[in-house]
Each structure stands twice: as structure tokens, then as C-alpha cells.
Amino acid sequence: MAKGTKSNLNEAVYYNLSNKMEPEDIDFAATVFEDMVLFDKKVDLAIGRPKHTFQRHGILFFPLYLVVNDAVVAKIAVFEIKNEDLVSVMDDDEEEIIDINKKTANILPIITKQQLEILLKLPSSNGSGKKIIDSKEKIIDSEEEDEDEDGDEDGDEDGDEDEVGVLQVKPSKQISKDIFVDNDATAPPPILEEETEEDSKRFRDEYIEDDSNPWVAKFMKNNNYAIHEVEANGDCFFAVIRDAFKSIGKDTTVAKLRTLLSGLADEDLYRHYRDLFLMFNGNIEQLKSEIKELEKTFTELKKRINNKTISKEEKIQLVELAKTYKAQYEDLQEQIHTTKINMGDVKWMKSIDSLSALQRYMLNSSYWIDSWGINQLERILNIKMIILSEQAFLYGDLDAVPELNRAQVLQCGGVDEEAQKKGNSTPDFYIMTTYSGNHYRLITYSRNKLFVFSELPYSVKVLVINKCMEKNAGAFNLIKDFQDLKVRLGVENDSDSDSGSVDSAADLFDKDVVFTFYENSSKAPKPGKGSGETIAQKFSGDFTKLQAIDNWRRKLDDTWCAPFTLDDHRWNSAEHYLLGSQYKKGFPDFYLQFSLDSESEISKDNKTARIAASETGKTKEGRILRDKKVVKDADYFELGPKQRSVEERRLAIEAKFEQNLDLKHLLQQTKMAKLMHFVRGLPPVADLILMKVRKSVT
């Protein structure tokens, strides 16, 4: 099995394909060899310290780093020699220096020609790289340069974290010149005037509903939206970017964009994909093994049931046991099905055994873009994708409220670590795209396909602010234009909305995994992929069992109907108990109307129960469900260390999840995720009571 680039001196030796700087070469005063030829390209190469990894094979090698504009870009080759040949490559004047010119045939590339071409075009790192700053062609840490020039002893606070992150490219217009070719024959699109709130309202008022309207126009209630089709394969995301830039006379190809992305893949990414594949594959094999054992047990049980010598009572017990085994069997089958769905994201890793193989795979349409790829392209091209989920729209995950609080269709995305380190950004362009779950398409607005900030539809800007900038977090919060608009709109920061008690309850959740739920949550997104949700890569394979549970988000909500007993009465949902308990002391008879024991209309339907507990207590048709004299208990919402409304909900949630084993299992499968309850018109709130109950049942 290939493990990297094969040595020319020993067939048993393979060199690691990582582009990162070797730790021992950081701050190393290295010699730079100018105008060396690699793939018919003249390049400057800096030589690192000798590596003795393959000493037992009789080989000594030196990392070679590409130098562009006086800065190290990446490790791209090795200089390998046999141990006995070391003296022959010593510099004639300085014996401690290796002269690679003496054996140029021993220079072995660890990248492809395409990747070298991309690296030569990219600008060098700004600040985090290693710069050559003196006449002796020495490589020193840019952190030291800061000390010399500025007298700042602290230097770059992130220096330690960035030392091995060599391939850290600063987005710039130079990349655009290299990736995109100017096409003067393309007529530039008209510049869109910046929309106001009044413009947005007018477009909604003038909206003409038609079945033929694209879904995004129906969602936004705006006929200016349309959808531009692209290739219906793994190239679709790249094609969206290609066609967006083509509209302004900047031509590129899917192949160029794929090559750019491929060059950014490193060993860490390869290991992440590989670990996910091995984990999912191992899970499937384990589940199959459990099914085989269960089938054997079930076969034996069937023989015992058919045995005429057993008693009737024993047969009844065996039949019940068989039902239990059948349920376990179906659960295991469902887990296999769900695991295979999750494995689909990395199924292709079965045939990938090295970083170079991964990089080659990323060049063809079999590789579909993922969150890592999106983040990288956004950073390198200095663009921002605005992704609207067609799945969420079709599954009805919509909260029909005014424009400032639209629903769960906008996909906020995660924050790339490099973007987080960089801080505030100003994208050159924005691209709107629709995502169906397996296909990206380009969204146009007033026939435009690529936008500067001022050209974005007002409703989209507000949607971003309200859905993706809550608690001053998220990728959009790093964009200064959105920050400024948020201030102009007077939208308050929600960073402290659930602080204090949440901070003190940090043992209840892991902040790297956030799930959002409410009564009408979509069942389509995978855990961590729903609107307002986040999940760190290291946890992405931990929620297979949760995903297998139908409508798991809705089941977490208080409105989910799953009968339980509390206060010696049966209740259809936690919401029924909570609505009724407001009248428990003053009007116990009305309190019991919310209980299933009463067999009332109120007890069976959530909507009817809400009307009964509403201010008027009567339906739109005028039917009275609650007499005006029936009022809520005065102490129900009274503040204090044992607030009654909080205590009643705790009791209801405990009963709901402890008495319904399927729901208990569901709650356990959320593990340490931070559970956020979405409330219409308000920012999501951390459900501490639910997470405390989870802790008690786990």
C-alpha cells in the first residue's frame, strides 16, 4: 500500500506528503538555492535540517521548502542521499552546508506539477509564515522580525499555534488574476442600487404567487429571485462559483478551482477523513455482528415457542421475549441504514490510502464539496457563500413571522479556524446558492449572479443578522459590513441572553456541539447541520443513533405528544401539563381539563389547549373554552429560588423522558450537545432544565 512519494534510492522508503514545515526547521537559518528547476519551473528552494528517519535503510534526507517573495510557502520536495554520499554534497567553502546543486537528480518532489503551479501563483503568508529578511539568505521567524522592528517582545500571540501551519495563504486580488481570466466580451451586469426596508416591503406586496415560481421566490415572497441551473453532479458547487464570476467577465473552470482546493489538503485533513471512514465502517461491521447473534438467538427462541411440551404461560413469555428481540433487530437494521447514509460523505475513502491519493481524488467530480472545502474556497477567493436550504423549505421548517424573524432556511455554516484567527474580514463578493441536500444551484437576484455587499437583497441581509449573528458568533459576525448594518438596524447583541446560569452549568454541555429544536423543526438535517446548529469535526460521527430517530428534534420539544403520569393524572404532553398547572391551586377543576383523564377536547390537542389558556380563552369562531372568571394562579410566575413555573416544568420534563423509554433513549443520544430551544421572534435559549434531566437519566 502506497504511503507517500516513493524513494528513488530504496523501494522500501516512502516520504510523507505533508506540506507543513518540520518543527525542527522553525527558526532554522537555512540556505536558499535560487533558480532550481522542478517540473520545468524555476523555483527557489530552502533546505531544512537533515532527517534520519530512514537511517536503517541507509538514507539521509533534507526537507526542501518553496520560497516565493522572500517567504516560505510550503514543503514541496526532499533531497535524499545515501549515508555514504554525505561528504560528496558538502559545500566546497563551508563544510557544514549541503549543496544540492551537486546532486540535483536527488531532488524528489512530493507534490504534483499542477499543485506547484498553484503554489507559485498564490501570495505568501502575511505574518504567520517564515520570512527571509537578510542578505545572507537566512530564514527566520516573522515573530523575531516583529521584535527587531517594533520592539514588541510578545510578538505574534498566535505564533506558537501557527508555526507548523505553513500553507496559510492570505486571500488577495493576485489569486483572482491567476484563477480567473478576464473576458472583455462579457457585458457587465447592471449595478444594483442598495435596497431599503421600504423597497423590500414593496417587493413583497407586489409579489405574484404562481406554482411555477422557484422555491426561493416563494420563500422570500419576491419575484426578483430566480435559479440558474448548473451541472447536476459533484461539480455543482464549483460550477456555481464559476458561473457567478463568469457573469462579470471573470472566466475560470471547475478544474482550476478543484486544483486550487486540492493543493490546500494536508495530512490532518487526510487523517480526519480516514478516521471517519474507519469509524463508520467499524460501526457497520459491529452492528452486522450483533444482528447475526440476534438471528441465532431468535431462531432458538422460535424452536422453543413451537415446542408443544411447554406450558401456555411459558409460551406467552417467550412470545413477548421474541417481540423484544424483533424490536432490537429492527433498531439495529435502522442503525446500519443511518450509518451507511452518514458514511456516504466519506465512502470514497475506501480506496484512498495517502494524502497524494486524496489530492488526486479531489480533482475529479467524484469528490463533492464539504464544509472544509467551502471554508477554504471562501478564504482563498475572498468571497462569502450565502446558502439557503431547499430541504428546510420543502419539509416545512418555516416559522411564518415577519421579515426580521424568518425561519430555518438560511444555513449559517461554521467558522473556519484561519478566518477566526484573522478576525474581521471584507469579502470582495457574495454568492447566493440553493442547496437541496445533494445539489447546489446558483440563485440570481434581478438577474445578477454575483454581488457586492450593497447589492445584496435587504431581506437577505436582515435574515443573516437575525439568524447567523446571534450572540456575536459565527462566520458572518466576522464581516465588518454585517457588523455595521447590525448596529444601524439597532439589533441588540444577544451574547448575554443566557449567560450566567448557562456559564455556571457548563458541565451540562459541550459548546462545540449545538442542536436547535422547536415544535416544527425539520427532520431533514443531520445532527449539527440544522439552522443555528454547529458541530466540531471531531464529533461528526458521534450521533449516528440520534439521526436514526425520526423527528428527534420535535420530540425534544414540550409540545410532542407522549403520554405520562404526573400528580396522579395522565397528560398527553409536557405542554398540556404546563398550561393546566397554571390553574392548579385556584381552579383545580379547570386544571384537570388539560389531563387525559377528563377525556376533554382540550386534553387531546395542543392547539386547543393553548387557546383555552390564552388571554381570551375562546376560539376565532367565538367558542368559549375558558370562563373569564378562571384566572391563573398568582404565584405561578413569581420569582424566587424555587420559581413555581420552573419547578413545574422540571417535573413535567422528568416524567416525560423517564416514563417514555424511547424518548429517554433519544435524550441520551444527544450526549453532551448544547440543546437550544428556538422561540418565535426571540433568539434560541439554552434549555438548562432539559439538559439537567438528560444528565440525570444518563
Phi, psi and omega in degrees: 000127180293136182241004182161211178274127184284135179295147174274350184256337181207121184294343181275353185256131175232136181264135177302139184268007181297137178272358185284152178291137176295136183307322182287348179270352177293129181071008179281132178281099189257150174278139179249128178256118185270152173057038171283150184257125178222122184053042179065015178247138175278125182224156173260128184239131174258135183261134181270189180288154179296145179243132184252022184305322185249035181303320182291343175266005178077023184238137172242138179220160182232130174295143176241128185248136176287131178245124178229128179053046176064027177217144177288131180259311183190159171282124186235350183200173172229153173249111186249140177218159173283149184308320185286349182264005185302316183298326184290344180251010176290146177294140184294329183265322181236104188295340181278352183256135177274135178249102184288347177295338182285338178216067183296336179293345181270005175277120185243112180293145174245011175233171179268167178299318179299318181293324177296318179300319179294315182297325179291336181272335184284145175289154181284164182298149180252100176094320185268351181272188179249116187260147173262115189235357179241169186288345181273009178057051177259149176259123176231161179291136178298338178296323178291323178299321179298322180294316184294317187275324187253347184069021182268106184291334182285330181061215180278117182299333182264012186303315183297322182288333187266356190301320181262002179269065189296316186277069180244097189266132177277126177301138178203169180291342177298322179298318180301321181294328183274324182274328184249141176252129180292131177243098184292345181283345180278123178286127181295144179291158178294145177284127181275133176290147181294128181283150174250173176299323179294319177299314181299317179295321181296318179298323178291320179294327183271358184299133178251115181286135178205141181300333182279353180298140174297152187302325182292328176292321178295320181294315182276350184055051185209119183283359179281348180274142174213171181236128178262122183282145174228181181305135181267060176211195183295352178274357193302317182295316178297323180293326176300314178295315180304309184289330177296313180287329178301329182294341178250017177081022176247100185269137173213184179228161175299321181299319179296316181293321178294319179297319177302313182292319181301322181293345181266350178290139180227182183298324179298317179294316179302314181295323179298310179299317183296316180298319178298314181299312181296324180294310180297316181297319178295321178298317181296315180298320179295316180295321178296321179296319179295323179295319179299316179296321180293323179295321178297314180298318182295321179297316178296320180295322180296321178297319180294322180295322182278358178286119185287349183276347183280156181283166180296318181297318180294322180296319179299318179296319180292322178297318178296321178295322178297321178298322179296315179296323179296318179296320178296320179298313180296323178295317179295320178298319179294322178295320177297316180301313181294319180297321178295323177297313179295322181293339180304330180292334182229017182303326182295346180290352180303324183256007181258118184239010180198166178297319181297323177294321177297315180297321177293319181298323182293347181278348181246167188288355176289337178273119178263142181299146174229187185298323177299312182297319179298313180300318181294314181294322176300316183290314185290319182273354182055052177235171173225126178272135173249108189254123178250129185274114175291328177302311182300322179294313184290329179276003175077024179278060184238137178251100190288084181227172182303170190303324184289348181227054179287171195270207197274022184281324182290128178263111187287327180076165179270175180257122177293138183301320180295320178294322179296318179294321182293325181088215184304143181222163176225094179301144176290321184217160174239142176234128177262133181221148174260142181233123185268353186115334176213012182204132175258140174226153185275129177268131175251154177222122186051038177072000177274146183245343181225138191227143162273169187304316184295339182272348180297142177303141181303317183296327178291317178301314182292323178299317178299313183298318184279335184254336187240001182236018176294143178061025176054038182231167176101164184298321182293335181289347177274351184268119187298322180300320178289323177300314182295319180295322179300320178293317181297325180282349180074024179282123183286147175287140183253019186298335182252009187296332178228030178282186179076270182296327178291315180300320182286348180249031184299339179286356180274342186205164173253121186294348180278353177230118181232125175246139178244138181218156170195182189305321185248029180304143176290143178267357186285311187295145174291159177306128180090354183249000178284173180298131180078005182259154175220153176206126178291148183305324184294343180256002190296341179256010187270354189239034179298315181294323179295317181297332181288347182272121183295134176053041185297327179294314181296326182291338176287337185285151181297340184279347183294129183277111177209095189307144177210166180252133177207137182058035179065023177224157179265140182230139184285330180204165176298324180298319178302315180295317183295319178294318181289323185295344177294343182246008189301316184281312185278326183221071183301328179295319179289325175306317182288345177294338179275351181272145178298337179300332182281342184056026180279165176297322181300321186288344188257344187226130182295316183298317179295321179297320179295320179296319180298327181264004182286176183299318182272328181074019179223155183284172178298330180281355178095005180285127184274124177255342178216130179293146181301332182288340181278112183237162182288153178299135185296331184267003189298316182256015181294129182289150179164173181298333178236062182301127188298318181299322179291317181294319179297321180291321177302316179297319181293317181293319177300314181295317181301312187272337178278329183269343177250101188298326179294321178288325176298315177299317178302309182299321179296326182285350173283350176052237184255023179295145174281119185265115183249127180267122179276128178240130183305128176082000182228159175292152177303146183242135177296122182273084183295322180299314180297318180290329175292320176296319178302317180297323183285335182261358182267000000 
